[in-house]
Amino acid sequence: MQGTIYANPTFIKKNIKQPTIISINPLVAYDEHRLYLNNTCIKWDFKDIVNCTFSNIYKVLLVLTDDYKIYVFTENLELITYLHNWEPKYIVGFKLIESLSMLVLVGTEEIEMMKISIKTNVKRTKFLSSMKFHIKKENHLSVKAEDSLKWNKGYGYLAEEDLLYVWSMMDIHFFSLTKLILKSKICGLAKKENSISTVLFSHHYKYTIIGLLSGEVKVWRLPISSLYHHK
């Protein structure tokens, strides 16, 4: 595969060491010592970060840590509050899906979802000291899959179709978040000794781009119906 760089790269952050990138728009990233949101950076003084998710409706960043807390930050990374009793055991993914009022937690061996309601005044006040943000768990749900992946390595979300995709060492599974079922699967894309490290999809899902541990990048053309029927 050949490609061309059409513009010189812009270095947004030069001091991140072994960063984890959560999203590009907005830019959310963290390393062992710092948390980044667009052009704002703070020193991280809490327990280790498990994962992050950004609310486009309320413009807040939710940060899940390994001491069972969710820290809530403004766009300027000012701490609003933190929430207790969120189990992050072996979490691979942590995603707020606002269109479905759902919080998704992808573990290494299971996928859990919670119907939630949010009570907050962040849009009505400019004063940090008076801001409130609370998430209430309404209903706990689980994805039903007869042959679930043995080890979840990563995940992504296709917003147009409300599909959550999760990959293991060699396979990709697609789950409907409206019906809570396994919708489709693509198997045998890699080998155990050179397993999948990341997965991306092109526009309209015509191609999937697979990154492998060896550093290879493979591009697969998908059947038109691949995301809608079991393989």
C-alpha positions as a printed Julia matrix, in Angstrom:
231×3 Matrix{Float64}:
   0.0     0.0    0.0
   1.36    3.4   -0.96
   0.36    6.8    0.32
   1.25   10.44  -0.11
   1.56   13.13   2.55
  -0.19   16.23   1.21
   0.88   18.56   4.0
   3.66   18.79   6.55
   2.69   17.2    9.89
   1.86   19.58  12.71
   3.19   18.64  16.15
   0.36   19.43  18.53
   1.95   17.82  21.59
   5.68   17.16  21.73
   6.13   16.0   25.32
   3.78   13.02  25.57
   5.55    9.8   26.53
   3.88    6.6   25.32
   0.5     8.34  24.9
  -2.92    6.73  24.74
  -5.1     8.56  22.21
  -8.83    8.46  23.0
 -10.2    10.71  20.25
  -9.08   13.22  17.63
 -12.02   15.64  17.66
 -11.72   16.72  20.39
  -8.14   15.66  20.93
  -8.11   13.59  24.13
  -4.91   11.85  25.19
  -3.07   10.85  28.31
   0.19    9.35  29.45
   1.47    8.28  32.84
   1.76   11.82  34.21
  -0.52   14.11  32.18
  -4.01   14.46  30.73
  -4.59   16.39  27.48
  -7.78   17.89  26.03
  -7.15   19.86  22.83
  -4.62   22.56  23.8
  -5.02   22.15  27.56
  -2.84   19.9   29.7
  -2.85   19.1   33.42
  -0.6    17.03  35.63
  -2.36   13.81  36.63
  -2.25   13.4   40.43
  -4.92   10.71  40.82
  -4.92    6.93  40.42
  -4.02    5.47  37.02
  -6.35    6.28  34.13
  -8.27    3.31  32.72
 -10.05    5.18  29.9
 -11.82    8.44  28.98
 -14.94    9.5   27.12
 -16.12   12.99  26.07
 -19.67   14.36  26.25
 -20.44   16.52  23.22
 -23.75   17.63  24.75
 -22.37   18.9   28.05
 -18.77   19.51  26.88
 -17.24   17.57  29.76
 -14.6    14.86  29.89
 -15.24   11.72  31.96
 -12.1     9.94  33.17
 -12.37    6.43  34.61
  -9.6     5.42  37.04
  -8.61    2.12  38.6
  -9.89    3.11  42.06
 -13.55    2.89  40.93
 -14.07    6.6   40.28
 -15.13    8.73  37.32
 -13.59   12.23  37.35
 -15.59   14.91  35.52
 -13.67   17.81  33.92
 -14.67   20.92  31.99
 -13.24   21.65  28.53
 -10.46   23.57  30.29
  -9.69   20.49  32.42
 -11.08   22.02  35.58
 -12.31   19.34  37.95
 -16.07   19.54  38.56
 -16.57   16.42  40.68
 -15.92   12.7   40.87
 -18.34    9.79  41.01
 -17.9     6.64  43.12
 -18.52    2.93  42.63
 -17.78    2.36  38.95
 -16.17   -1.04  38.46
 -13.28   -0.74  35.96
 -11.99   -4.32  36.27
 -10.11   -5.33  33.12
 -11.72   -2.52  31.11
 -10.68   -2.15  27.47
 -13.23    0.49  26.47
 -15.34    3.17  28.19
 -17.79    5.03  25.94
 -20.65    7.43  26.58
 -23.23    7.12  23.78
 -25.5    10.08  24.31
 -27.95    9.34  21.51
 -28.94    6.14  23.35
 -28.43    7.45  26.93
 -26.01    4.59  27.38
 -22.64    4.01  28.99
 -20.7     1.1   27.49
 -17.87   -0.71  29.29
 -15.94   -3.2   27.2
 -14.04   -5.66  29.37
 -11.5    -8.25  28.28
 -14.1   -11.02  28.57
 -17.49   -9.28  28.57
 -19.41   -6.23  27.38
 -21.61   -4.36  29.82
 -23.98   -1.5   29.13
 -25.92    0.79  31.39
 -28.92    2.88  30.59
 -28.23    6.14  32.41
 -29.68    9.55  33.13
 -27.55   12.64  33.68
 -28.4    15.5   36.01
 -26.2    18.55  35.61
 -26.21   22.34  35.55
 -22.96   22.83  33.6
 -24.78   24.67  30.8
 -26.51   27.02  33.21
 -23.59   28.27  35.28
 -20.13   29.64  34.57
 -18.89   29.2   38.13
 -16.91   26.03  38.74
 -17.77   25.96  42.45
 -21.5    25.7   41.69
 -21.28   23.12  38.88
 -22.88   19.73  39.48
 -22.75   16.55  37.43
 -24.34   13.25  38.39
 -24.88    9.99  36.5
 -27.68    7.72  37.64
 -27.71    4.06  36.62
 -31.19    3.23  35.32
 -30.75   -0.28  33.99
 -27.88   -2.74  33.65
 -27.68   -4.6   30.33
 -25.46   -7.25  28.78
 -24.71   -8.14  25.18
 -25.98  -11.58  24.22
 -23.59  -13.59  22.09
 -23.44  -17.36  21.76
 -19.83  -17.29  20.63
 -18.33  -14.16  22.17
 -14.69  -13.29  21.69
 -12.33  -15.08  24.02
 -10.26  -11.96  24.67
 -11.33   -8.42  23.79
  -8.34   -6.3   22.77
  -9.98   -3.12  21.51
 -13.23   -1.54  20.41
 -14.82    1.15  18.27
 -18.24    2.64  17.62
 -20.03    3.15  14.29
 -22.42    5.97  15.15
 -24.49    5.88  11.96
 -25.47    2.26  12.56
 -25.33    2.19  16.38
 -22.9    -0.7   16.11
 -20.2    -1.44  18.63
 -17.29   -3.39  17.15
 -14.84   -5.3   19.3
 -11.75   -7.14  18.12
  -9.71   -9.99  19.51
  -6.39  -11.34  18.27
  -7.84  -12.49  14.93
 -11.54  -11.59  14.67
 -13.97   -8.64  14.75
 -17.49   -8.84  16.2
 -20.25   -6.27  15.65
 -22.93   -5.75  18.28
 -26.22   -3.9   17.85
 -26.61   -1.47  20.74
 -30.34   -1.1   20.11
 -31.11   -4.85  20.15
 -28.16   -5.95  22.32
 -27.26   -8.85  20.06
 -24.31  -10.02  17.98
 -25.07   -8.56  14.55
 -22.15   -9.78  12.46
 -18.61  -11.08  12.64
 -15.5   -11.16  10.46
 -13.12  -13.97  11.32
  -9.56  -14.96  10.47
  -8.15  -11.52   9.67
  -4.84  -12.24  11.44
  -2.83  -14.95  13.16
  -2.1   -15.45  16.86
   1.6   -14.81  16.37
   0.86  -11.55  14.49
  -2.43  -10.43  15.99
  -4.65   -7.39  15.4
  -3.54   -4.25  17.23
  -6.06   -1.73  15.83
  -9.06   -1.56  13.48
 -10.44    1.33  11.38
 -13.23    1.57   8.81
 -13.47    3.72   5.72
 -16.48    5.86   4.85
 -19.61    3.75   4.18
 -17.65    0.77   5.58
 -16.37   -0.42   2.18
 -12.94   -1.17   3.6
 -11.48   -2.13   6.94
  -7.91   -1.19   7.84
  -6.18   -3.63  10.17
  -2.99   -2.8   12.07
  -0.92   -5.82  13.15
   1.62   -6.23  15.94
   4.4    -6.65  13.39
   3.8    -3.1   12.15
   2.0    -4.22   8.99
  -1.15   -2.48   7.8
  -3.64   -4.53   5.79
  -6.66   -3.18   3.9
  -9.61   -5.52   3.37
 -12.52   -4.88   1.01
 -15.77   -5.78   2.75
 -18.86   -7.37   1.19
 -21.73   -4.87   0.97
 -23.77   -6.83   3.5
 -20.92   -7.64   5.89
 -22.16   -5.41   8.69
 -25.77   -6.51   8.44
 -25.64  -10.31   8.18
 -23.81  -13.03  10.05
 -20.71  -14.33   8.35
